Every structure is written in structure tokens, then in C-alpha cells.
Amino acid sequence: MVWQNWARTASADPEVVERPGNDAEVAAVVRWAAARGKRVRAVGAGHSFTDCAATDGVLLSLDAINRVEHVGAAGADGSREVRVGAGIRLRRLCSELAARGLALENMGDIDRQSIAGAISTGTHGTGARLGGLATQVRALRLVTANGEIVETSPTRRPDLFELARLGLGVAGVLTAVTLRAVPAFELEAHEAPMPLGEVLESLLEPDGLVDSHDHVELYWWPHTDVAQTKVNDRRSSGAGPLHPVRRLIDDEVLSNGALALTTGLCSAVGALTPAVNNVAARALTERRYRAASHRVFTSPRRVRFREMEYALPRQAVVPVLEEIRSWLGRSGENVPFPIEVRFAAADDVWLSTAHRRETAYIAVHQTRWLPFARYFRAVEAMMAEHAGRPHWGKLHRLRADDLRALYPRFDDALTTRDAVDPGRVFGNTYTERVFGD
């Protein structure tokens, strides 16, 4: 099989680009396109590594559909349902929620995506007792292929709801998302380099690193025995806010500026990579601080790279990491970028990578200056041995038949798609590959 769709930006050029400002305008564009046999795709921030938003037809930008529409009454636990325009970026959403004393229960480490794009591709954070963003969705409003504006929820057209909340946009164009928001909270972050062997030994223990904390992720630098651990908890040991100068040095100078320099250097002189990685793994020294949850969850990411991420049954994470480690040692592959590991609870979302199983995520990266196909191909083969599910918005080679074997509700998703979009108005090259038509 040849590698496909391994570009950061898609190659398809839209014939028409539209920027509707409300549901009626979205519906009018969809009806116009469908009548002329043109396909339609919606785009958010363009954060995905695949061509999932690419089209040679009509491209819809949702940037203008970005306001907070409604905040519901508080429940017994203080949570509220908040309806927002589907094009709102996560950074603005977090600010709007914070102004109302609210927050997302969990999120990833990037806040540039639109909420529609984030849920549609299965974006997640980390936390063994928490799900991805799609699990926080309570209702949706969308425009279907016939131009109808539809409301859907777990009790109102539930099959459509399942496909729409995580389905790569094939159910229709999302225009509003209702989320469960929780009372605003702070997190205490503890970040430190640790011996890789010690971290791996703890990952699967019942009372080990992952189960003892609210949010755990780690970054292992290839060719080293060091992992940078990031642990976030609601409980506090008395840590205060991070000094702005320390944040600047760690997040911008070391995590971004130095990484750009080291990956460029290692790309030019591969023999330096093990030594440089060992220095980089220890450059970010231990720190502990406390801040609003969305400020702890997210970090600036300014270095360009390619990424592939797979979701595995949690018990497979250590064996697969050991396999990757062994392969890197045998192959001599030049990898100056860290490997990221995160965790999630099992959920019931049809096309969620954590569907019905406790999950560990392994993400491999390669700088844009180096070839990546051999490395990613080798890791992807390891993932296949453990029923790995690829992140929908990151690089992978799987097709519909591969994915059907991994998702118990895959055919239900296809049946629902047939019902709401038989003419494939919302299809493109990527959806043809992963859904089979």
C-alpha cells in the first residue's frame, strides 16, 4: 500500500469558499451546492493533519458562527449546559466560560481548534476517568444534505446525534454545539523528568501514576531513558502561580525555541540526535504551579511537525512503547521529536477511539525536515497488533474495512449516514477512504 494523505495541508482546491454567518445562510449554501452536484465540507481552524476538510467543491468557513447562544440553569452539581456557535475556537470558548464561572471538564493541549472540528475528529485530553470532548456534548444543531436545520440529542434522533457528535462532518454542517460545562476550577501542575523505566513500571499498576492523579501525560524522548511527566490534579499541596518569567523560559524559549533549533540541527546531523535528545529531555526541570484549568491544560505549540496517534487498550501501552523503543534501537531511525502518551476512560460514542475500552494514546511525531514514512509505518504495524484505532484527524493509512473491525458500531454509523446523506453531499477523498464510498 502506498502512503496517502500524509500532508499537513490538503491538496484539493475548493471551487467556492463561503463564510456564512447563521444557520439560514449555511442551509442556503448547502441547498445551492446540492442542486448543482457540488460537494460541501466545513472547515474550522484547519488543525488536522489529514485532508478531512478538503474539497474540490464548496468549502464552508464557520468562523463567523462563534457566539455563546445560551447558558442553562445550574444542575445539582453546579454544571450547566452551554450552547455555542460551532465555529467558536476553544481559546475563546474557555474565556467565555471562565467569565461565567464555568470550564470544560477536560480538554487537549491545543486551544486553536473550533469546537465543531475538535469534536468531529475525536479530540481528547488526558485523564483515566475522563472522556474526550465529544463525551461532553449534550445536543447539536446542524444543516443536513437537503438543507434542513435539525436539532438532535440523545433523546431526539439519537442515531443522528451519535454520527454528528463524532463523524468527520458527514452527518451535516454543525452550526451549534451544546456542552456540559462544570464550575470553574484550578489545577495544580507537577512537571518533572523521570527515568523511563520507573514511569513504565508505574503505568499499569492499579495505584500507580495514572490512577493516582486526575490527568497524566508523558513525553518520552527517543534514544534516551528519560520521560518528561506532566501530572495535573484538582487537589493542592500549596503551589502558587507560575512566575511569568519562568513560564516564558520554559514554554517559549525551551519548549518552542530550543526545540526548533535542536530538531533542525538533528535533521542536518543525525549522529547528534541521541546526545541532543538527552540534553533536551533534562532541559525542562521540575516545576509545580497552580492556575485556572484551561491554562494548565493547554500549551503553545509553534514548531511544525507531522503526527500520527493511535488509541490502544490501556494494558497494551507498555508493551507497545517497548516495541517502539526496540525498533528505534535496531533501525537507527533519526527521531529528534518526543513521543507523547495520554489516557482516557472508556465511552459510548460510536466512533470514539475510546469506545468501550479504557484507553492509552501513543502519538509519534517527526519534524517536517525529516522523512517520516518508515517510522510511522513501523509504529502503525505495532498498533495493528494491539487493535489500535487511529486518531481521525491525524495521519494514518487505514481504510473502511480496517476500521469496521475496530469499531462495534461502525456499520450503524454508515447506515445513519446513508439515511441523512445518500448523495454524499458532505463527502470527500478522506471520507471515501475511511467510510468506504
TIDREN-755663 format. One line per field, with one value per residue (C-alpha): residue number from 1; x, y, z. Coordinates in pm, 1 decimal. Layout:
N
seq <- NUM, ... $
c1 <- X, ... $
c2 <- Y, ... $
c3 <- Z, ... $
This chain:
437
seq <- 1, 2, 3, 4, 5, 6, 7, 8, 9, 10, 11, 12, 13, 14, 15, 16, 17, 18, 19, 20, 21, 22, 23, 24, 25, 26, 27, 28, 29, 30, 31, 32, 33, 34, 35, 36, 37, 38, 39, 40, 41, 42, 43, 44, 45, 46, 47, 48, 49, 50, 51, 52, 53, 54, 55, 56, 57, 58, 59, 60, 61, 62, 63, 64, 65, 66, 67, 68, 69, 70, 71, 72, 73, 74, 75, 76, 77, 78, 79, 80, 81, 82, 83, 84, 85, 86, 87, 88, 89, 90, 91, 92, 93, 94, 95, 96, 97, 98, 99, 100, 101, 102, 103, 104, 105, 106, 107, 108, 109, 110, 111, 112, 113, 114, 115, 116, 117, 118, 119, 120, 121, 122, 123, 124, 125, 126, 127, 128, 129, 130, 131, 132, 133, 134, 135, 136, 137, 138, 139, 140, 141, 142, 143, 144, 145, 146, 147, 148, 149, 150, 151, 152, 153, 154, 155, 156, 157, 158, 159, 160, 161, 162, 163, 164, 165, 166, 167, 168, 169, 170, 171, 172, 173, 174, 175, 176, 177, 178, 179, 180, 181, 182, 183, 184, 185, 186, 187, 188, 189, 190, 191, 192, 193, 194, 195, 196, 197, 198, 199, 200, 201, 202, 203, 204, 205, 206, 207, 208, 209, 210, 211, 212, 213, 214, 215, 216, 217, 218, 219, 220, 221, 222, 223, 224, 225, 226, 227, 228, 229, 230, 231, 232, 233, 234, 235, 236, 237, 238, 239, 240, 241, 242, 243, 244, 245, 246, 247, 248, 249, 250, 251, 252, 253, 254, 255, 256, 257, 258, 259, 260, 261, 262, 263, 264, 265, 266, 267, 268, 269, 270, 271, 272, 273, 274, 275, 276, 277, 278, 279, 280, 281, 282, 283, 284, 285, 286, 287, 288, 289, 290, 291, 292, 293, 294, 295, 296, 297, 298, 299, 300, 301, 302, 303, 304, 305, 306, 307, 308, 309, 310, 311, 312, 313, 314, 315, 316, 317, 318, 319, 320, 321, 322, 323, 324, 325, 326, 327, 328, 329, 330, 331, 332, 333, 334, 335, 336, 337, 338, 339, 340, 341, 342, 343, 344, 345, 346, 347, 348, 349, 350, 351, 352, 353, 354, 355, 356, 357, 358, 359, 360, 361, 362, 363, 364, 365, 366, 367, 368, 369, 370, 371, 372, 373, 374, 375, 376, 377, 378, 379, 380, 381, 382, 383, 384, 385, 386, 387, 388, 389, 390, 391, 392, 393, 394, 395, 396, 397, 398, 399, 400, 401, 402, 403, 404, 405, 406, 407, 408, 409, 410, 411, 412, 413, 414, 415, 416, 417, 418, 419, 420, 421, 422, 423, 424, 425, 426, 427, 428, 429, 430, 431, 432, 433, 434, 435, 436, 437 $
c1 <- 0.0, 132.7, 118.6, -175.7, -285.8, 42.5, 43.5, -15.5, -242.0, -470.8, -405.7, -766.4, -866.1, -1225.4, -1422.0, -1618.3, -1540.0, -1830.9, -1837.0, -2197.3, -2299.1, -2601.5, -2795.1, -3013.7, -2711.3, -2549.6, -2871.3, -2891.7, -2533.9, -2591.6, -2910.8, -2736.1, -2440.7, -2651.8, -2867.9, -2557.3, -2396.3, -2119.6, -1982.6, -1960.4, -1711.2, -1693.7, -1359.0, -1266.5, -908.2, -752.3, -566.1, -599.8, -304.2, -527.5, -730.1, -1055.7, -1179.9, -1051.4, -1288.4, -1294.0, -1647.7, -1775.9, -1570.8, -1765.5, -1578.7, -1765.9, -1556.7, -1848.7, -2073.5, -1894.1, -2105.1, -2239.0, -2608.8, -2744.5, -2640.0, -2877.3, -2971.3, -2727.6, -2775.5, -2733.7, -2359.2, -2324.9, -2285.3, -2468.7, -2549.5, -2398.0, -2489.4, -2228.6, -2181.8, -1998.2, -1719.1, -1607.9, -1240.8, -1155.5, -949.4, -1243.3, -1482.0, -1267.3, -1257.8, -1635.1, -1691.2, -1444.9, -1627.4, -1938.5, -1762.6, -1751.9, -1498.6, -1464.7, -1413.1, -1124.7, -950.7, -642.1, -323.9, -415.8, -687.5, -675.9, -936.4, -1302.2, -1537.8, -1701.4, -1369.9, -1247.0, -1546.5, -1586.0, -1232.8, -1231.1, -1004.7, -926.0, -714.5, -582.7, -736.1, -807.7, -1152.2, -1246.6, -1354.2, -1276.7, -1458.1, -1737.0, -1843.7, -1917.8, -2167.0, -2533.9, -2707.0, -2631.2, -2784.0, -2686.4, -2781.5, -2840.7, -2784.7, -3132.7, -3076.4, -3291.4, -3193.0, -3215.7, -3188.4, -3056.1, -2968.3, -2954.3, -3336.4, -3411.1, -3294.6, -3026.1, -2862.4, -2808.7, -2671.6, -2414.1, -2289.9, -2294.9, -2102.0, -1806.1, -1827.0, -1593.3, -1881.7, -2055.6, -2391.0, -2412.5, -2272.4, -2272.9, -2394.9, -2435.8, -2297.1, -2444.9, -2183.0, -2191.3, -1975.0, -1867.9, -1795.5, -1461.5, -1171.8, -798.9, -539.3, -206.0, 53.1, 360.1, 603.0, 935.1, 1177.3, 1173.4, 1361.4, 1168.3, 1185.4, 1029.4, 747.7, 670.0, 666.5, 408.0, 172.8, -21.7, -16.3, -366.4, -248.8, 26.8, 91.9, -215.3, -479.0, -341.3, -388.7, -662.1, -461.6, -135.2, 68.3, 428.8, 676.8, 949.5, 1249.9, 1367.1, 1724.9, 1708.1, 1598.0, 1412.2, 1043.4, 902.7, 593.3, 303.3, 58.6, -241.0, -468.8, -752.1, -613.4, -344.3, -19.5, 3.0, 167.5, 112.3, 100.1, 395.5, 617.7, 572.0, 947.1, 967.1, 669.6, 832.7, 1159.6, 1002.1, 714.6, 861.0, 1241.9, 1285.5, 967.7, 944.6, 1258.2, 1508.2, 1301.6, 1302.8, 1681.5, 1752.5, 1523.7, 1681.0, 2030.1, 1946.9, 1786.4, 2114.4, 2344.6, 2163.0, 2455.9, 2390.9, 2032.1, 2089.7, 2308.3, 2079.8, 1770.3, 1935.1, 2002.2, 1652.7, 1487.6, 1650.8, 1629.8, 1279.8, 1346.0, 1087.3, 819.9, 495.4, 231.4, -141.3, -368.2, -713.6, -778.2, -771.3, -435.7, -287.8, -435.1, -302.5, 46.5, 181.5, 288.7, 490.8, 721.6, 587.3, 583.2, 390.9, 197.2, 34.7, -160.1, -321.8, -555.6, -480.1, -632.9, -464.8, -290.6, -105.9, 68.4, 384.9, 442.5, 397.9, 631.3, 889.1, 840.2, 891.2, 1199.4, 1343.3, 1269.1, 1433.7, 1743.0, 1758.4, 1673.3, 1883.5, 1593.8, 1664.0, 1382.8, 1455.1, 1090.4, 936.5, 667.1, 353.0, 141.3, -204.5, -502.0, -883.9, -1182.5, -1400.0, -1701.3, -2007.0, -1955.4, -1991.0, -1671.0, -1469.8, -1120.4, -1201.6, -1527.7, -1595.4, -1240.1, -1005.2, -757.1, -397.0, -287.1, 57.5, 143.8, 460.0, 594.8, 857.3, 999.8, 898.3, 1265.0, 1297.9, 1128.6, 858.9, 704.4, 931.4, 898.1, 521.4, 477.8, 669.0, 472.7, 142.0, 218.1, 275.6, -53.5, -235.5, -115.0, -299.3, -623.9, -508.9, -754.7, -609.4, -697.3, -938.0, -757.5, -400.3, -200.4, -283.0, -334.4, -643.1, -946.0, -1307.8, -1256.6, -978.5, -1187.6, -1500.5, -1312.8, -1213.4, -1548.0, -1851.5, -2090.5, -1915.2, -2193.3, -2453.2, -2268.1, -2272.3, -2642.0, -2720.0, -2507.6, -2695.6, -3021.4, -2917.7, -2682.4, -2745.8, -2597.1, -2274.8, -2304.3, -2067.6, -1814.4, -1456.8, -1149.5, -1078.6, -1431.0, -1432.9, -1125.8, -1232.6, -1605.4, -1573.7, -1758.2 $
c2 <- 0.0, 345.6, 623.5, 854.6, 1182.2, 1246.7, 1622.3, 1890.8, 2078.1, 1916.5, 1943.3, 1980.1, 2334.0, 2438.9, 2578.9, 2807.5, 2936.0, 3060.9, 3228.1, 3207.7, 3392.2, 3191.2, 2869.3, 3005.8, 3109.1, 2767.3, 2598.3, 2816.8, 2729.6, 2357.4, 2362.6, 2561.0, 2320.6, 2004.2, 2125.9, 2164.1, 1834.7, 2000.8, 1856.6, 2060.6, 2048.5, 2266.9, 2381.1, 2510.3, 2602.6, 2357.4, 2191.8, 1831.9, 1659.2, 1478.0, 1615.5, 1558.0, 1912.1, 1933.1, 1962.1, 2048.9, 2178.3, 2427.2, 2498.0, 2648.3, 2850.6, 2857.0, 3136.8, 3382.4, 3137.3, 3179.6, 3332.9, 3196.1, 3140.6, 3017.3, 2923.0, 2688.6, 2666.4, 2509.8, 2143.2, 1990.5, 1956.7, 2314.8, 2212.2, 2397.7, 2327.6, 2593.5, 2629.1, 2790.7, 2854.8, 2563.2, 2783.5, 2919.0, 2848.2, 2664.6, 2955.0, 3193.1, 2927.9, 2881.9, 3257.8, 3287.5, 3001.2, 3143.1, 3476.7, 3285.8, 3084.7, 2771.1, 2544.7, 2236.8, 1926.4, 1810.8, 1925.4, 1868.7, 2072.5, 2290.8, 2558.9, 2683.0, 2442.6, 2519.6, 2326.4, 2164.3, 2046.7, 1926.9, 1706.7, 1583.4, 1441.6, 1294.7, 1545.7, 1443.6, 1535.7, 1301.7, 1154.7, 790.5, 877.2, 1129.4, 1116.5, 1328.9, 1644.4, 1453.2, 1298.8, 1649.5, 1720.6, 1721.0, 1840.3, 1963.7, 2175.4, 2104.1, 2152.0, 1824.7, 1744.1, 1859.7, 2199.7, 2125.2, 2275.4, 1993.3, 1971.0, 1643.2, 1494.9, 1156.3, 1159.4, 1337.6, 1146.4, 970.6, 791.3, 1122.1, 1265.4, 986.2, 1038.0, 1416.8, 1448.4, 1249.6, 1170.0, 1390.4, 1612.5, 1350.5, 1395.2, 1761.2, 2103.4, 2166.9, 2515.1, 2490.6, 2265.7, 2228.4, 2126.2, 2029.9, 2286.8, 2242.0, 2502.9, 2668.6, 2500.4, 2526.4, 2257.1, 2205.6, 2100.1, 1899.1, 1852.4, 1671.5, 1446.6, 1085.2, 765.2, 594.0, 254.2, 392.0, 553.5, 241.0, 26.0, 256.6, 297.2, -26.1, -59.6, -26.9, 253.5, 376.9, 705.7, 710.6, 607.9, 825.7, 1154.4, 1336.7, 1396.8, 1230.4, 1258.5, 1192.3, 1273.3, 1020.3, 1133.4, 858.4, 737.9, 829.9, 674.7, 988.0, 1079.6, 1423.3, 1365.6, 1609.0, 1545.0, 1773.8, 1745.8, 1941.6, 1877.8, 2115.7, 2090.5, 2466.6, 2553.8, 2905.5, 3054.8, 3010.7, 3316.8, 3481.0, 3474.7, 3101.8, 3037.1, 3237.3, 3047.9, 2702.7, 2735.0, 2962.7, 2951.8, 2581.0, 2407.1, 2600.3, 2797.0, 2533.1, 2253.6, 2430.3, 2465.7, 2110.9, 1943.8, 2149.3, 2056.8, 1687.0, 1687.9, 1807.1, 1587.4, 1271.4, 1141.1, 1418.9, 1314.2, 1080.3, 1335.3, 1627.4, 1434.0, 1352.3, 1719.8, 1820.6, 1559.5, 1715.8, 2080.2, 2126.5, 2092.3, 2016.3, 2275.8, 2291.1, 2560.7, 2625.6, 2804.1, 2801.2, 2463.3, 2581.1, 2749.7, 2429.0, 2200.5, 2397.7, 2491.4, 2692.0, 2477.6, 2671.8, 2405.5, 2237.7, 1860.4, 1559.1, 1341.2, 1000.3, 895.2, 563.3, 463.0, 128.3, -80.3, 64.3, -261.6, -253.7, 79.0, -52.4, -342.2, -108.7, 154.2, -119.1, -233.8, 120.2, 157.3, -168.4, -76.5, 263.9, 95.8, -158.8, 74.0, 372.6, 596.1, 963.2, 1084.9, 1412.4, 1462.7, 1321.7, 1051.9, 1155.5, 924.1, 1007.3, 824.6, 825.4, 648.3, 415.1, 586.7, 500.1, 736.3, 527.4, 640.8, 743.0, 598.2, 511.2, 331.8, 62.1, 33.1, 206.7, 371.0, 480.1, 705.1, 693.6, 979.3, 977.2, 1290.5, 1377.8, 1715.9, 1849.1, 1841.2, 1461.1, 1167.5, 1009.6, 726.1, 441.0, 541.5, 584.4, 264.6, 63.1, 209.4, 163.7, -207.7, -235.6, -61.6, -305.7, -596.4, -446.5, -337.4, 23.3, 287.6, 590.9, 944.4, 1065.0, 1396.2, 1263.3, 1068.3, 703.2, 456.9, 266.2, 214.8, 129.3, -246.9, -198.1, 42.0, -174.0, -442.8, -190.2, -19.9, -225.7, 49.6, 128.0, -10.6, 176.2, 496.4, 409.3, 324.3, 659.3, 835.2, 661.6, 790.6, 1155.7, 1197.2, 930.4, 1152.5, 1211.7, 1588.4, 1600.4, 1352.8, 1399.5, 1188.9, 1123.6, 1015.2, 787.0, 612.4, 575.5, 511.0, 313.0, 525.1 $
c3 <- 0.0, -83.7, 171.0, 125.3, 277.3, 456.8, 407.2, 668.2, 428.6, 177.0, -194.1, -307.3, -400.8, -333.4, -622.2, -388.2, -39.4, 171.6, 514.4, 632.9, 946.2, 1059.1, 1008.8, 730.8, 527.0, 579.9, 466.2, 155.6, 57.6, 110.5, -99.4, -374.6, -382.5, -370.9, -657.6, -871.1, -773.9, -576.2, -253.8, 65.4, 350.5, 659.4, 794.3, 1137.8, 1220.3, 974.1, 1259.5, 1138.5, 973.9, 726.0, 434.8, 622.9, 546.8, 190.1, -104.8, -471.8, -423.5, -165.8, 146.9, 437.4, 697.5, 1029.7, 1180.2, 1185.6, 1375.5, 1702.6, 1978.7, 2305.6, 2238.2, 2568.6, 2922.4, 3102.2, 3467.3, 3711.4, 3797.0, 4139.7, 4080.1, 3954.0, 3590.4, 3314.5, 2953.8, 2730.3, 2362.5, 2139.6, 1770.9, 1610.0, 1477.2, 1813.8, 1883.0, 2203.5, 2334.0, 2310.9, 2443.1, 2753.9, 2809.4, 2768.0, 3011.1, 3265.0, 3257.1, 3364.6, 3634.4, 3417.7, 3248.0, 3029.8, 3241.2, 3023.9, 2707.4, 2497.3, 2496.6, 2197.5, 2205.6, 1845.8, 1704.4, 1651.6, 1876.8, 1571.4, 1431.5, 1769.7, 1846.6, 1488.5, 1479.7, 1830.6, 2002.5, 2359.0, 2656.4, 2920.8, 3234.8, 3311.0, 3449.9, 3181.3, 2817.1, 2512.6, 2406.0, 2229.9, 2562.1, 2690.0, 2406.8, 2510.8, 2191.5, 1840.5, 1569.0, 1211.6, 849.2, 667.2, 299.7, 197.7, 359.8, 665.7, 1002.1, 1257.0, 1636.2, 1772.4, 2111.7, 2287.0, 2302.7, 1975.3, 1666.5, 1874.2, 1579.8, 1404.3, 1728.1, 1753.1, 1398.8, 1425.4, 1751.5, 1617.3, 1248.9, 1043.4, 937.8, 722.8, 900.7, 803.3, 883.0, 1256.5, 1345.6, 1724.8, 1996.7, 2344.9, 2600.0, 2963.9, 3141.9, 3502.9, 3771.1, 3706.5, 3881.7, 3921.0, 3862.8, 4026.7, 3772.6, 3859.5, 3574.0, 3604.2, 3415.6, 3539.7, 3448.9, 3170.2, 3338.1, 3655.2, 3458.0, 3254.4, 3565.6, 3721.8, 3424.7, 3465.4, 3842.0, 3998.3, 4228.1, 4001.5, 3828.8, 3604.0, 3857.7, 4136.1, 3953.1, 3762.5, 3444.8, 3340.7, 3023.7, 2944.4, 2672.2, 2606.5, 2407.9, 2168.6, 2215.6, 2587.0, 2916.2, 3025.9, 3016.0, 3092.7, 3307.3, 3341.6, 3624.5, 3690.1, 3993.1, 4149.0, 4495.6, 4612.1, 4800.7, 4826.8, 4496.3, 4368.7, 4018.8, 3789.3, 3765.5, 3422.7, 3356.4, 3434.7, 3207.3, 2927.7, 2960.7, 2982.6, 2736.3, 2473.3, 2497.3, 2581.6, 2461.5, 2134.7, 2054.5, 2164.0, 2010.2, 1674.8, 1692.5, 1808.4, 1555.1, 1279.9, 1399.8, 1431.9, 1088.6, 941.2, 1152.9, 1260.3, 1465.3, 1716.0, 1790.1, 2089.3, 2267.9, 2185.1, 2294.2, 2626.0, 2686.7, 2573.0, 2797.1, 3101.7, 2997.3, 3138.3, 3507.7, 3773.1, 3831.0, 4029.2, 3990.0, 4013.1, 3762.0, 3600.6, 3437.7, 3076.2, 3132.2, 3271.3, 3005.7, 2709.9, 2592.2, 2299.5, 2002.9, 1748.5, 1599.2, 1286.6, 1268.8, 1138.8, 1379.1, 1397.1, 1706.7, 1792.5, 2073.8, 2238.1, 2513.2, 2818.0, 2909.8, 2574.8, 2628.2, 2794.3, 2550.0, 2253.2, 2396.1, 2449.0, 2088.5, 1960.4, 2176.4, 2042.5, 1680.2, 1715.3, 1855.5, 1572.2, 1286.8, 1378.8, 1270.1, 1333.1, 1562.3, 1743.4, 1846.6, 2168.0, 2181.7, 2370.6, 2588.8, 2728.3, 2876.6, 2864.2, 3013.3, 2808.4, 2649.0, 2440.3, 2143.4, 1826.0, 1652.4, 1956.0, 1975.0, 2337.8, 2251.6, 2514.9, 2641.7, 2882.6, 2653.9, 2625.2, 2339.5, 2183.6, 1947.6, 1738.4, 1576.9, 1323.9, 1238.7, 899.8, 793.1, 806.9, 630.2, 841.7, 636.6, 753.4, 1118.7, 1106.9, 902.8, 1162.1, 1452.7, 1271.6, 1228.6, 1603.6, 1672.3, 1444.2, 1656.6, 1952.9, 1778.4, 1766.7, 1648.8, 1466.8, 1566.0, 1298.1, 1249.7, 1238.9, 986.5, 924.8, 638.2, 748.6, 527.7, 591.3, 615.6, 871.0, 1075.1, 1066.2, 1258.1, 1525.4, 1590.2, 1702.0, 1584.9, 1256.2, 1038.2, 1245.1, 1162.0, 791.1, 798.8, 960.5, 702.6, 421.5, 568.4, 606.9, 310.2, 45.2, -225.3, -29.5, -38.6, 260.4, 124.8, 10.6, -63.6, 303.7, 391.9, 85.8, 223.5, 585.3, 526.5, 205.6, -52.6 $
